């Protein structure tokens, strides 16, 4: 059994907030109507040899089938696929080992059936009364409560895991699947999780989407991957193309169709260098071993000549060779790698559901789950509502935003979370004197006249919005996107400076497409080699030169050059303006799963002025996958010194927003990172102790809100920006809340989940919720409120950008942020 999760006491919730317009919203949480009033018995399961969870589940099912009437005494236990078994009845033994044989499970065709050893050992007895008291706020979280919640979570996952393809907490069905380019399929699945709420347990159900390998004919799959229409086209492929296909297929499970069709499947190890007509092996005959080709063997033994004998074969295990045409890809195998741009676009289109469609899909998932007829639920005495929960919510008012006093609308109240720059000038416009333009492509792609038109329109827009453009005719150069990017940028940076008689302040770069590697190399060179700001634009947008796009580019250029776009109106953020206050944001960017060579990158940003318009940053690399920020103390010292240099004040208050921390890491982050912040303050002065509020921001969760009435929805059908929920579906008594701070664009909006781990500033629910929401309107790069507080957003972008700063990095998991 795994070690118990470390527990800690977090901040208790003040009284629920009252600010804003009261409404009700539907949520994708379903109430547990009847919590089992029994003891649940916990057993530790060990299966040898070690196999993946799907095989573990099949072994467990066979174990229950063989022993339900005898050793299990008619109990209906549930299993998590790894180590934990839970039963509503005590089993008639404390420890026992069983020998289990799986029909049809072989190492490779013709080999012996596998046998497994399953050991069941009693671990604990769980009394659910303690969980009931925790939900009512009468008891703190304990290991017993955590195990009880885990038992209920395993209970609701057990039957779907027996029936469907399971990935993490979601189960997927092929119903409604769509084809993706390159031999893949997009499947929709249903996520479910048991969650504690205020006074009750809840089941959170949501929609998931992921890519699977196309099932059926292996040859058809390979044709689609190779981009050929007919199998004959595969015969003409070169070795390099086959190596890519081999990498794509390695580990894929296939069934053989010429015999033994009940076999569970075998993994592809590699692709042969020769065809079925060329590969020979020794066949045992009466005259002794005789050489025979794979194609001849299949014709002789199975009386069916191969249709494509000149096609390469696949190797199963070490030495089993099979023609592709006798292999069928087993359904329900997830594609584990990153999708290409075309596949990603198709996947986003498939996964993006309007709120009403997502709501209906969730209801359909509830029908698939069929809680009311689940025999395992009945054995434990668990009943779950079939109706989406309705919770009390409030819509917070938007803050007053100010632009330059000469603007037509210098002070205004944004509506529905967005506004435009018509008639507005930025609060503080930067001056652009020396700059250069580089176009990666040829004049055929983006002619000189088109480039000049774009620059002219951009300069006009920048001037209209309050920037000072001294040089309206910067030097324009064309370069090869596949050439030496660093040398080209360096040469043109120097040439632009020579033309203006001063070092360039900015390089404007026109990109030929959305490819990440070129973008990443540009940022590496401009950030770390040249030390100059860069602004990338897409050639498709540059050709059109539309005003809204140009205005957005102007906003980015202005802040990169030291300007300020907008600020709060008077009395909008007294917590920040009454006393010197610094706002931090922090995030850790990890390498891709399974990558053991690259480090994680920690980024911390901090506000540098009373308007929270300017931020400084500190970046460190650290041990891969380490979630806590190892060098936080040093980074905070740097930023506190920078704040003092900028404002001549020491912060009396620290508000720290931390992105990217899961609930299981709260205790460790609280213990390590809050202590590091305090230690950083002490390093500056022995008596320096500003009051700290530390808030974790989570976006990777499955809570969704749905408007109950049309007049409560925005134009996208989502809840209106400013919708906050701090009752019903939140923690029974700790200080957390959900805030949907942005207007919906595509699909169903995801609220941010804020969890307060430390609060020496003694925020009320209203004061922290309102301040957090208002800050979301000061994201410098757009004229929209954003989905999470800008300090955390900036930290996320900085950590992502730092990933580009190592030459030759693998950029495949990252997308451009401009």
N, C-alpha and C positions, 0 to 999 in steps of 0.2 A: 504494500500500500504506500502511496506517495506521502511525503511529509506534509503535515497540516499547513494551511496558508497562515502566514503571520498576520495577526490581528492588531488593530490599533484603534484608539478613540479619536474620531474625527470631530469636526465642529458640529454642534447641534444646530438644527434649523431654527432661526428666529420665527416669529409668527409669520404665516404665509403673507405674501404681498397683497396690497390692496390697490395699487396704482393702476390706471388704465381702465379700459372699457371691459366689463365682465361679459364673457360669452361661454359657451360650451363647445367643445370639439370632440369628434370621434377619434379614437386612437386604435392602433392595431394591437391592443392588449385585451385579453379575454380573461375574465375573472374566474379563479378557482372557487367554485361555489361551495364545494365540500372538501375540506382538508382532512385527510385520513386521521382518525382518532385512534391510532394504533401505534405499537412499536414497529419500527422497520429494522430488519436484521441485515447487517452489512457483512459480506464475505469477500475475502481477497481471493482472486483467481490467478493462477499461473498456468500458462499453456506452453508446453515444450514439444518440438522445437519452436522457436520464435517465428511468428508469421504476422502479416499485416492484419489490421482490424477486420476487413471483410471476411478473411478466412477464419479468424477467431470467432466471428459471429456464426459461421456455418458449423464450426466445431461445437459451439455452445448449443445451437439448435439441435444438433444430433445428440448431444449429451442429454438435453431435456427430453427429446423424443424417446430415448432408450430408458430413461430413469424416472420419468414423471410419476409412475405408479409405485415405484419401489423406493429408491433412496431419496427422492424429492417429496414423497408423501403428498402428491397432488398439489404441491405449491406451484405457483406461476412466477418464477423469479425473472428479473430483468437484468440486462448485462450491458455495459458501456463499450464492449468490443475490445477492451484492453485489460483492466485489472479488477474492476468492481462489479460485484453481483449484489443485488438487493432483493429481499423477499419479504412479503407481508406475513409469512409464516416462518417460524423457526424450523430450520432443517434438522432432521434427526441425527445429526453428527456435527462435531466441531471441526473435523478435518478429515478429508478423504481424497484419494487419487483415483482417477478413472482413465481407462484406455479407450480412446475414441478413434474409429476409422471412418474416413470420409469417402463415400462411394464416388468414383469418378475423378478423384484428386490424385494425379500422377505427376511425377517430375518431368516426364516427357513421354511421347507416345510409346506404348509397349512396356513401360517400366511399371514396377509394382505400385499398388495403392498405398498412399501415405497413411501412417498411424501417428497419433498424437497422444500426449499425456496431459490431462487436465486435473489440476489440484485445486480443491476448494477448501478454504480455511476461514473459520469465523473470525471477524475483526472487531465488531462492536454491535451494540443494540442502540437504536436511535429513538429517543422519546420526542415526539413531535410537539409536546406541550411547550417546550422551551422555544421552538420556532414560533408558535402562536403568540407567546408573550413578547418575543422580539418584534413581530409584526405590529403589535399594539403599542410599541414603544416602552414596554415595561421591563425589558431585558436587553443587555448589550449583545452584539454579535459574538458568537462563540464558535469553536470548532464543531460543536454538536449541531449548531444551526447551519453552518456551511455544509456539513455532510448531509443534513436533512434536505437542503435545497438541491444538492448534487443528486441525491436519491430520486427526488421528484423529477429532476431534469432527465435522468436516465430513464425513468418510467415513461415520460412522454415521447422519448426518442426511440424506445425499444422496438415497437411494432413497425413504424415506418422504416427503420433500419433493416428489418427482416424482409420488407417488400420492395424497397426502392434503392436506387443508387445514392449512397450517402457521401457527402463531402463536408467535413467539419460538422456544423450544426444544421446543415440543410440537406434535404433529400430531394432528388431530381427525378422527373418523369419525362419520357420522350414526347408526351402529348403536346402538340403545338410547336414542336421544334422547327427551326429553319436552317437551311443550308448556309454555311459560310464558305468563302473562297478557300482553296487550298486543302480540300478534304476534311473540313471540320463542320461541326453542327453546333448551333446555339440551343441550349436547353434552359427551360425555366424550372426553378425549384422553389421549395418552401422552407424558410428558416423558422425554427421555433426554439424558444428558450424560456425556462422557468425563472421568473423574476419576483423579488419581494417588492410589494408596494405598501401604501399606507393602510395598515389593518388587514391586509389580505395578500395572498399570492396571486400572481398573474402569469398568463402564458402570452409571450410576445411572439406574434406570427407575422412574417414578412415575405416578400418575394425576392428570390436571388436568381441570378443568371450566370452561366459560365459556358465555356466552350468544351466540346467533346470531340473525340475522333469520330469521323463518319463510320458507321457500322456497315457490315455486309462485305461485299467483294473487296479483297485486299488489292487486287489489280485496279479496280475502279478508284480506290483511295489513292494509290500511287500515281495514277494518271492525272488526277486532279491536283495532286501536290506538285507534279512535274510540269503541269500546264500543257499536257498533250491530250488530244481527243480520243485516240484509239491506242490499245496496248502495243500495236506495232511501232508506235512512236517512241515507246520506252526502249526498244531495242537499239535505237540510234543514239541514245544518251551517252555522254562522255563520263569518264570516271569521276570528275569533279561533281557532276550533277548527282551521280549515284551516292557519293559520300554525303551529300546534303540529305538525300532521301533516307539513307541509313541512319543518320542522326535523328531524323524525324520519327522513324519507325522503332528505334531501339527501345526495348521494354514494353512494346505494345503486345497485348494478348490476342491471340488468334485461335480459332478452332479449325481443325482439319475436317474437310467435307467428304473425303473419299472413304473414311472409316471412323469408327469410334466417335460418332457425332455427339454423344453425351458428355464428352470430356469438357472440363471446365475451362480449358484453354492453356496455351503455352506462350511464353514470352519470346519475342524476336530478339536475337542477340546481334545479328549483323546480316549484311547482304553479301552474297557470293560474288567473286570477281568474274566467274564464268557462267554460262547459261546451263539450263537443264540438259541440253544436248551435248555439252562439253564436259560437265562434271562426271567423273567416274568413281566407282567404289567397287570393292570386291564382294560379289554375291556368292553365298555358299551354294554349291551344286553337288550332285553325286560325284562329279569329276574333281571336286575341290573348289577352292575360291576362284571365281572367274570375274574379270573386270566387266562392268556394265555401266552405261550412262544412266543418270536419273530419269531422263525421258524414256529410255528403253525399259527401265525397271517398271515405271508406272504403266506402260503399255502392256508389258508381259504379265505383271501381277494383278493389276486392277482392270485389265481388258478395256481400258479407255485411253486412247492416245492423247497426249497433251495438245491443247490448241496453240500454245505459245512455247514451244520447246526452246526457242532462241532467247527467251527471257531469263534474266537472272533469278536466282532462288533466294530464299531466306533461310537462315540458320537458327535452329532452336537449340538452346543449351550449348553444349560444346561441339556436338558433331552431327546432330540431326538436321538434314537438309530437306527442305520442302519447296516444291514449285509454288509460286505465288497464287496460281489459279486454283489450288486446292485449299487455300486458306481464306477464312472468313473472319473479319474483325468483330470481336465480341462487343456488344452494345454496352454503353454506359462507362466508357473510359475517358476520364477527364484529360484535356490537353493542358499540360502543366507549364508551358512556356508562354512568353509574351507574344501577343498577336501582332501582325504587321499593321500598317496604317489602314489598309482597305478592310481587313478583318475587324479591326478595332471600330471603325466607323459603322460597319454592319452590326457589330455586337452592341454598340451604344444605341443604335436605332431599335434593335430588338429589346434591349433592357429598359429603354426609356418609356415609362408608362405615365399617362396623365393621372392625377389623383383619383378620379372616378374609376379609371381602369384598374389602377393598383388596388383600390378598395375592393372591387369586384373579384380580382384575382385572389386576394387574400381570403375572401369569403369562399371562393372555389377551393382554395387550399384547406379550409376548415372542413369542407365536404369530403375531400380526399382523406384527411386525417380521421374523420368519423369518430370523434371522441366518445360519442354516446354508445357505440358498439365495440369499444375496445375492451377485450376481455382482461387485459393486464390492468387497465384503470379500475375495472370493477373489482378485481381481486384485492387491490389496495384501498378501495373505497374513495377514489378520486373522481370528482365530477367537475367539468369545465363548461362555462357558459358558451353558447353558440352565437352570442351577440357581441359585436365590438363595444368596448367600453367607452362611455362618454365621461369626460372629465371637465371640471371647471378650468377655464383659462381666462387670460386677460390680454387685450391688445394695448401695448404701451404707446403713448404718443411719440411722434418723431421729434427730434430736437431742432432748434433753429440753427441754420447753417449760414455763415457769413462769407462773402467774397469781398473783393476790393470795393471801397466806398463809391468809386466811380461807376460801378456796375448798375445796370437798370434794376436788377433784383439783388441788391447788396445783402439783404437779409431775407430769408424765406424759409418756409416750412415744407420740406419734401413730402410728396404724396406718393403712397404705395412704394416707398423705398427707392425711388429713382428720380432723377431730374436731368436737365441738359444745361449746356453752357451758353445757350442763346442769351445774349444781353449781359453776360457775366464775364468779369475779369478775375484772374487768380489773385489771391490775397497779396502775394509777393512774387512778382515776375522776375525770373532770372534773365541775365543778359547773355546772348549767344553771339560771339564775335568770330572766333576761329573754329571752323569745323570742316569736315570732309564727308563726302558721300562715296560709298563703294557699292557697286552692283555685282553680285556673284551671278554671272551669266553673260550672254552676248547681247549686242545691240539688237539682234533679231528677237530676243526674248523681251527686252525692255529698251526701247530705242532712246537715244539721247534726248529727243524732243519730249518723249513721255517722261523721262527722268526730270527734265527741266520744268515741265508742267507740274509734276508732283511737288518738287521743291518749292516752286513759286506759290502753289496753293497752301503748302504746309507753312511757309513763312507768313503768308497772309493770315492764316488761322492762328498761328502763334502770336502775332501782333494783336489780332483782335481779342485774344484772351489775356493780354497783359504782359507777354514776354517782350523783351527788346531784342530784335534780330538785327544786328549791325550788318552782318554779311549775308545778303540774300542770294548770292550766287556762289555757293561753295564749289570746290573742285569735285568733279565726278570722275570716277575711274571704274573700269570693268575688269573682273577677275574670274579665273577658272574655279568653280566650286569644288573641283576634284584635285586642285593643285596644292601648292605649298601656301596654306592660308596664313600662317604666321609671317612669312617673308612678305607676302602681298600686303597684309595689313600694316606691317611695320614701314614698308616703303611708302605707302600712301598716307600714313599718319605723318611721316616726315615731310612729304610733298605738300600736304595740306597746311602744315605749320609754316613751311617756307613761303607758300603763296600768301599767307595772312601775316607773316612776320611775327608770329607768336605760336606757342604750342597749342594744338587743337584742344578744345574743351569737350568735343563730342565727335564720334564717328557714327554716321547714319548708315546702316547696312541694309541693303535690299536682298532678301533671300529668295532663291528660286522655288522653294517648296517648304514643306513643314518638317523636313528631315532633321532629326535631333543632332546627329554628329557634327554637321557644319555649324549649327547654332552653338553647340557646346564649345567647339574649337574657337569660334569668334569670341565668346565670353571669356574663355581661358586666356586668350592672347590680350584682349583689351583690359581685363581685370588685373592680370598678374604680370604681363610682360610690358605693356605700354602704359598702364595706369591711367587709362582714359575712359570716360563714360561711353557706352555704346547704346544705340537704339536700333533694334531690328524691326523691319517691316516686311510683310509678305508681298511679293511682286504682284499678285492678283489684286490686293487692296491698293497698292501704289498706282496701278494702272487706272483704277476707278477714281481715286483721290476724293472720296466722299467726305463731306464735312464732319459727320459724327465720328468717322474713323480718324480723321486728321485731328479733331479735338482731343480724342483719347490719346493719340501719340503725343500731342502737345502737353497734356497733363504729366505723362511719364518723363518727357524731356525736362520739364520745368523742375520737378523734384530731384532729378538726377543732377541738375546744375545748381542745386541749392535753393530753389524757390519754394514757396508754400502755396498750395492750391486753395485750401479752405480751412475754416476753423469753426468752433462752436460760437453761437451767439452768447450774450451775457447770461450768467447764472445757469448755464447748462451743465456745468461740471464742477460744482463747488468743492467736491473732494479733491480735485486736482488744483484748483485755483486758490483755495483758502490757505493752504500751506504748501511749501515745496514738496512735490510728489513726483516720483519716478515710476513709470509703468514699464515692466519687463515683459518680454515674450520669449519662450524657449521651446526648442524642438530638437529631436535627434533623428537624423536620416540614416537608415540602415542599408547595407548592401542587400542584394536579392537573396531570398532563401536558398541555402545550400552553398553560397559563395563564402569560401573560407580564406580568401586572399585579401579582400578589401576591408578597410576600417569603417566604422560608423563615424558620422560627422555630427557634432553638437554645435548648435547655433543659438546665441542669446542676443536679443536686441533690446534696446532701452530708449525711452523718449528722452529728448535733449532740450525740451522747452515746455513752457506752460501751456502752449497750444496743442501739445502732443502731435505736432506736425513733422518734426524732425527726429530721426532715430539713428543711433549708432549701433554697431554690431561687433560681436566677438565670436570667433570660430575656433574650434579645436577638433582634431581627429582623436578617436579613442577606440578602445577594444571593440571589435565587431560584435553586434547584437547586445551590447551593454546599454540598458535603457536609461539608467540614471546618468546624469552629466558628471563625468569624472573630474573635470577641471572647473566646476562651477564657481568655486571660491575666487580663483584668479580672474575669471571672466567678469564676475560681478564687481570686483575691485576696479578693473579697467573701466567699466561702464559708469560706476559711481564717480570716478575721477573725471571722466569725460563730461558727465552731467554738471559737476562743479565748475569745470573749465568753461562750459557753455552758459551757465546761469549764475555763477558766483554764489550758489546756495548748496548746502548739503540737504538731500531729501529727508524730510521728517516722516514720510510715509512711503512704503513700497507696496505696489500692487503687482503681483507676479502671476502671469497667465502661462501655464505650462501645457503644451500640446503633446499628444502622442503617448499618453500613459493609460494603461488598462487598469481596471479595478483591482486586480491582483497585485499590482505594483504600487498602490497608494501608500501602503505602510512604509515601503522602502524609500520611496521618493520623499515622503514627509520626513522620515528620519535623516536621510542623507542631504537632501537639497535645501530644506529650510535651515538645517544646521550650517550648511555651507554659506548661505546668505548671511546668517548672523555672524559667522566667523569672518566673512569679508568685511563687514561693517567694523568689527573689532580691530581688524588689521589697519583700518584707516585712522581709528582713534579708540583707545581703550574704553571710553565711555559712550561711544557712538552706538546707539541702539534704536534706529527708526522702527516704527510699528510695521509689521509685515502681514499682508494678506496673500495667501498662496492658493491659486485656483487652477484646477486641471480642466482643460477644454477637450472634450471628446467629440469626434465626428464619426468614428467607426462604430456605430451602433445601429439598431434597427427600429427605433421609435419613429413613428410617422403620425402626423396630424391631418385630419380631414375635416373641412368645414361642414357644419350641419345645415347651413342655409346658404343660398347663392349670394345673398348680400354680405356674407361674411368672408367671401373668397376674393382673391385678386384675379387679374385677367387670365392667369394660367390655370385657375381652378384650385390653387393652393390657399392655405390660410394666409392671412395678411401679414406683412412684415411687422414685427413687434409682438407676435403671439408668444406668450410665456405661460408655462405650466409648472407649478410648484406644489401640486396636490395630487392625490390619487395614485399616479403611476411612478412617483419619485420614491426615494428611500424613505422607510418608515419614520425616521427622525433626523437623519443627517442633513446638512445644508447643501442641497443640490437643486437644480432647476433646468428645464429645457427652454431654450430661446430660439425661435425662428426669426432671425433678424433681417433676412433678405427677401426680396420679391422673387417669386418663381419665374423661371424661364422655360426650361424643358423638364418634363417629368414631374415627379413628386419631390418637393423640397424636403431636405433633411435638417431638422433643428440641431443646434449645437447643445451638448449636455455639459453644463458647468458644475463642477464638484469642488466645494470649498474645503481644503484640507487644514488650513490654518488661518485664523482671522483675529489679529491683535487690534485691527482698526474698528472692530465691532460694527460691521455693516448690518443694516436691516435688510430684509429680503428686497424691499422696494429700492433702497439706495444702491445696492449692488446690481440688481437687475436693470435699473434705469441707466446707470453709468455704463454698464457693459453694452447695452443696446445702443446708447448714444455714440459710444466710441466706434461702433460698426459703420457710422456715417463718415468717418474721417479716414477711410482707406484712400491713399493719395492717388491711386492709379485708375480710379473710375468715378463715375457720377451715380453710383448705386451704393446702398448699404450692402455690406458683405455678410457672409454666412457665419463668420466667427470674428472675435475681437481682433482688430488689425495687428496688434503686437504679436499675437500667436501666428497670424497669417504671414507677417513679414519674416518671422523666425523660420517658418516652414520653407518659404521661398529662398532664404539665405542658405539654409542647410542644403537645399536642392542645388542651388547655384554653386556652392563650394564643391559639390560632386564633380562639376565640370573642370575644376582647376588643376586636376592632375592630367598631364598629357597622356593620351592613349587610353583614357578611362573607357569603361563599357557604359554607354549611355542608353542602352536599350530599355531600362526600366523607367527612364525619366522623360518628361515632356517639357517643351519650352514654356517659359512663364511669361512671354511677351507676345 
